[in-house]
Amino acid sequence: MLFSARRHLSRYRLPALTFVAALAVCGCLTSIAHAQLERGSNPEPNGVRYGEPVSVFWQIGTVVQANQGPVRGLTVTIPIPTDWPEQTVKIVEEDFSPHVGNVGYRELAGNLKQMLVTIPGVDPGQEARAALILEISTRPVLGPEDPESLVIPRNPPRDTRKFLGSSPYLNPRHRDVRRQALELMEEDGTDWEKVERIYDWVRDNITQSNDSLSSAENTLENGTGSAESIVNLFVALCRAAKVPARIVWVPNHQYAEFYLQDGEGNGIWLPCQVVGDREFGSMSDARPILQRGENFTVPEKDDPYRYVPELVRGTAGGGRPTVQFLRDQTAAPN
């Protein structure tokens, strides 16, 4: 059985004898070195300017408590923020209790990193704890120096083309989405102005609601949707207009990015605040970036995720463990 939590501290009570076989940490779970997790190898995109970094400390991890019997053979996977052109992530403290077995890291497509924690056994009344304190430094994006010179790529790089296709709840090929995108792109203007026209149309014509996530086409048809649904629609319209676009996940929020090229063919990812204060091509709110994209696959699950949550697999061993996920801002360690 596969359990998950999403973007917040959560508790799950897992019934005894309902776990599937324990997940082996083997060749498919590629461990990476501690220093590799902290590297900052992404170059700055050409033409984008950044402000001064804003640094915060976050606690990421899990606590497993054995309640009504021993716990045996659990593996917990926890997504962790990673480096991006405007962000660096450093591990400043580790807290692994004696009941924790191995702790490793793996990289998946989309610059997604996960901490993998194996818990061989926890006796009744005891707990296993594996936690990191991360220093996350994120810079605000000030935008390009010459936005009107940027163009929609005719032949985007291979790793960017996937942001023209479909994702869960996001189908840019739907006839209504394509029709609306083509209508907005027909008017004259620079490519920058055309993408901005999509942005302004979504902000002016879609009303935010408290509804749950809906597909891009349903949000378009209803003229209303949750904040995530509205960002989803903007991304779908961009993709239907042949503009690569994706969702950026930050704590308790998400915004969009679109991809253009300069005159020399250098690609630039540009943020925009679809819901909230108007910001197009810039992002003054330097919140930690948790994940980028909305179509992730992990070895433990066949269907793709929009956002990869914390996951637990293994055998309960007769116990009824409480699994707590830690994901919150904290004070700087002493």
C-alpha positions in Angstrom: 0.0 0.0 0.0 1.3 3.4 -0.9 0.6 6.4 1.3 1.2 10.1 0.6 1.0 13.6 2.1 1.1 16.8 0.2 3.0 20.0 0.9 2.3 20.2 4.6 3.0 18.4 7.9 0.7 15.4 8.0 0.0 12.4 10.2 -1.1 9.0 8.8 -2.2 6.1 11.0 -1.3 3.0 8.9 -3.4 -0.2 9.6 -1.6 -3.3 10.5 -1.0 -6.1 7.9 -1.9 -3.8 5.0 1.5 -2.9 3.7 3.0 -4.4 0.6 6.5 -5.9 0.5 9.2 -3.5 1.6 10.8 -1.4 -1.1 14.4 -2.4 -1.7 16.9 0.4 -2.0 18.8 -1.0 -5.0 20.0 0.0 -8.5 16.8 1.9 -9.3 17.3 4.1 -6.2 20.5 5.8 -7.2 22.3 7.2 -4.1 24.0 10.5 -4.5 26.7 11.9 -2.2 26.0 14.5 0.4 28.1 17.1 -1.4 26.3 16.3 -4.7 23.0 17.3 -3.1 24.4 20.7 -2.2 26.0 21.5 -5.5 25.1 24.7 -7.4 25.8 23.7 -11.0 23.0 25.5 -12.8 24.1 28.5 -14.8 22.1 31.6 -14.9 19.8 31.9 -18.0 21.0 34.5 -20.4 19.3 37.9 -20.0 17.5 37.3 -16.6 18.5 39.5 -13.7 18.2 38.5 -10.0 17.9 40.4 -6.8 19.6 39.7 -3.5 19.0 36.2 -2.0 16.5 35.6 0.8 17.6 32.8 3.1 15.4 30.7 5.3 15.8 27.4 7.2 13.5 24.5 6.6 13.1 21.2 8.5 12.4 18.3 6.1 12.0 14.7 7.3 9.8 12.1 9.0 9.0 10.7 12.4 7.6 7.1 12.7 6.1 6.0 16.0 5.2 2.4 16.9 1.8 2.4 18.7 0.2 -1.0 19.1 3.0 -3.3 18.2 6.5 -3.3 16.5 7.0 -1.7 13.2 9.2 -3.5 10.7 10.6 -2.8 7.2 9.5 0.7 6.2 10.9 2.8 3.5 10.0 6.5 3.4 10.7 8.8 0.4 10.7 12.6 1.0 11.1 15.2 -1.7 13.6 17.9 -0.9 14.1 21.3 -2.5 17.1 21.5 -4.8 19.3 24.0 -6.6 17.9 26.1 -9.4 19.4 29.1 -11.2 17.9 31.4 -8.6 18.2 29.0 -5.6 20.8 27.2 -3.7 20.1 24.5 -1.0 22.6 23.4 1.7 22.2 20.8 4.4 23.3 22.4 7.6 22.2 19.8 10.1 21.2 16.1 10.2 19.1 14.3 12.9 18.9 10.5 12.4 17.8 8.4 15.4 19.2 5.0 16.2 16.1 3.2 14.7 16.9 4.7 11.3 18.7 2.3 9.0 20.1 3.8 5.7 19.6 7.3 4.5 20.3 8.0 0.8 19.3 10.4 -1.9 18.2 9.9 -5.5 17.6 12.1 -8.5 14.7 11.8 -10.9 13.8 13.5 -14.1 12.8 17.1 -13.7 15.6 18.0 -11.2 13.5 16.2 -8.5 15.5 15.0 -5.5 14.2 12.7 -2.8 15.7 11.5 0.6 15.2 7.8 1.1 14.9 6.5 4.6 14.8 2.9 5.6 13.5 1.9 9.0 14.3 -1.8 9.8 12.3 -1.9 13.0 10.8 0.2 15.8 9.6 -1.4 19.1 6.3 -0.4 20.7 6.3 3.0 22.3 9.5 4.1 20.5 10.0 6.2 17.4 12.4 6.6 14.4 13.3 10.1 13.3 15.1 11.3 10.2 15.3 15.0 9.6 17.4 17.6 7.8 17.7 21.3 8.4 18.2 23.0 5.0 19.3 26.5 4.3 17.4 27.6 1.2 18.6 30.8 -0.4 16.3 32.1 -3.2 16.7 35.2 -5.3 13.8 37.3 -6.7 13.7 37.3 -10.5 13.8 40.9 -11.8 13.0 40.0 -15.4 14.8 40.3 -18.7 16.6 43.4 -19.8 15.0 43.5 -23.3 11.7 41.5 -23.2 10.4 42.7 -26.6 13.3 41.0 -28.3 12.4 37.5 -27.0 10.7 35.1 -29.3 8.7 31.8 -29.1 11.1 29.0 -29.9 10.4 27.2 -33.2 12.5 24.2 -32.2 12.9 24.1 -28.4 15.6 22.0 -26.8 14.7 18.3 -26.1 14.4 18.8 -22.3 12.0 21.7 -22.9 9.7 20.1 -25.4 8.0 18.0 -22.7 6.5 21.3 -21.4 4.5 21.5 -24.6 2.7 18.3 -23.9 -0.1 17.0 -21.6 0.1 16.6 -17.9 -2.4 15.4 -15.3 -5.4 17.8 -15.5 -3.7 19.7 -18.3 -4.4 18.9 -21.9 -3.3 21.6 -24.3 -4.7 19.6 -27.2 -8.3 20.0 -26.1 -10.3 21.7 -28.8 -11.6 24.5 -26.5 -8.2 25.2 -25.1 -6.6 25.3 -28.6 -9.4 27.5 -29.9 -9.0 30.1 -27.1 -5.2 30.1 -27.5 -5.3 30.6 -31.2 -7.8 33.4 -30.8 -5.5 35.2 -28.4 -2.4 34.7 -30.6 -4.0 36.0 -33.8 -3.6 39.6 -32.9 -0.5 41.5 -33.9 2.3 42.1 -31.5 5.7 40.8 -30.4 5.9 37.3 -29.0 6.3 38.8 -25.5 3.0 40.7 -26.0 1.2 37.6 -27.2 2.1 35.6 -24.1 1.2 38.6 -22.0 -2.2 38.7 -23.8 -2.8 35.1 -22.6 -1.8 36.1 -19.1 -4.1 39.1 -18.9 -7.0 37.2 -20.5 -6.8 34.5 -17.8 -6.6 37.1 -15.0 -9.5 39.1 -16.4 -11.8 36.3 -17.4 -11.4 33.5 -14.8 -12.7 34.0 -11.3 -11.0 32.4 -8.3 -13.1 30.0 -6.3 -12.7 27.6 -3.4 -13.3 24.6 -5.6 -11.0 21.6 -5.9 -8.5 21.2 -8.7 -10.2 21.0 -12.1 -8.9 20.3 -15.6 -7.8 23.2 -17.8 -10.8 22.7 -20.2 -13.3 22.6 -17.3 -11.8 25.8 -15.8 -12.0 27.5 -19.2 -15.6 26.3 -19.7 -16.8 27.3 -16.2 -14.9 30.6 -16.1 -14.0 29.9 -12.5 -11.6 27.6 -10.6 -9.2 27.3 -7.7 -5.9 29.1 -7.7 -4.1 26.0 -8.9 -6.7 25.5 -11.6 -6.2 29.0 -12.9 -2.4 28.6 -13.0 -3.1 25.3 -14.7 -5.2 26.9 -17.4 -2.6 29.6 -18.2 0.0 26.9 -18.7 -2.3 24.9 -20.9 -3.1 27.9 -23.1 0.6 28.7 -23.4 1.4 25.1 -24.5 -1.5 25.2 -27.0 0.1 28.4 -28.4 3.4 26.5 -28.8 5.0 28.3 -25.8 6.6 25.9 -23.4 5.2 26.5 -19.9 5.2 24.9 -16.5 4.0 25.2 -12.9 6.4 26.2 -10.1 5.5 24.9 -6.6 6.4 27.1 -3.6 5.1 26.8 0.0 1.3 27.1 0.0 1.2 28.6 -3.5 2.1 28.0 -7.1 2.9 30.3 -10.1 3.7 29.7 -13.7 6.8 30.0 -16.0 7.0 30.4 -19.7 9.9 29.8 -22.0 11.2 32.2 -24.7 14.5 32.6 -26.6 16.7 35.5 -27.3 18.2 36.4 -30.7 21.0 33.9 -30.3 18.7 31.0 -29.5 19.4 31.0 -25.7 16.4 29.9 -23.7 15.0 31.9 -20.8 12.4 30.7 -18.3 10.3 33.6 -17.1 7.9 33.6 -14.1 4.5 35.1 -13.8 2.1 35.5 -10.9 -1.2 34.3 -12.4 -3.1 34.5 -9.1 -2.3 37.4 -6.9 -0.4 40.7 -7.5 0.3 41.3 -11.2 3.8 40.2 -12.0 4.6 39.2 -15.6 8.2 38.1 -16.4 9.4 38.8 -12.8 8.9 37.4 -9.4 9.5 39.6 -6.4 8.3 37.0 -3.9 11.4 34.8 -3.2 9.8 31.9 -1.6 11.6 28.5 -1.6 11.0 26.6 -4.8 9.9 23.0 -3.9 9.4 21.5 -7.4 9.1 22.7 -11.0 6.7 21.0 -13.4 3.5 19.0 -13.0 4.2 15.6 -14.6 6.6 13.5 -12.4 7.0 9.7 -12.3 8.6 7.8 -9.4 9.6 4.1 -9.3 6.9 3.3 -6.7 3.9 4.3 -8.8 2.8 3.9 -12.4 0.6 7.0 -12.7 2.3 10.4 -12.9 2.1 13.0 -10.1 1.5 16.7 -10.6 3.4 17.2 -7.3 5.5 14.4 -5.8 4.5 13.9 -2.2 6.1 12.0 0.7 5.5 8.3 0.3 5.7 5.2 2.6 6.1 1.6 1.6 6.8 -1.5 3.5 5.5 -4.1 5.9 3.9 -3.0 9.1 5.1 -6.0 11.1 2.0 -6.1 13.2 2.1 -2.6 14.5 0.0 0.5 13.8 2.6 3.2 13.2 1.9 6.9 13.0 4.0 8.5 10.3 4.5 12.2 10.6 6.1 14.2 7.8 8.1 17.3 8.7 8.0 20.2 6.2 8.1 23.6 7.8 10.2 26.7 8.3 12.4 26.7 11.4 14.9 28.8 13.2 18.6 28.7 12.2 20.5 26.0 14.1 22.9 27.1 16.8 
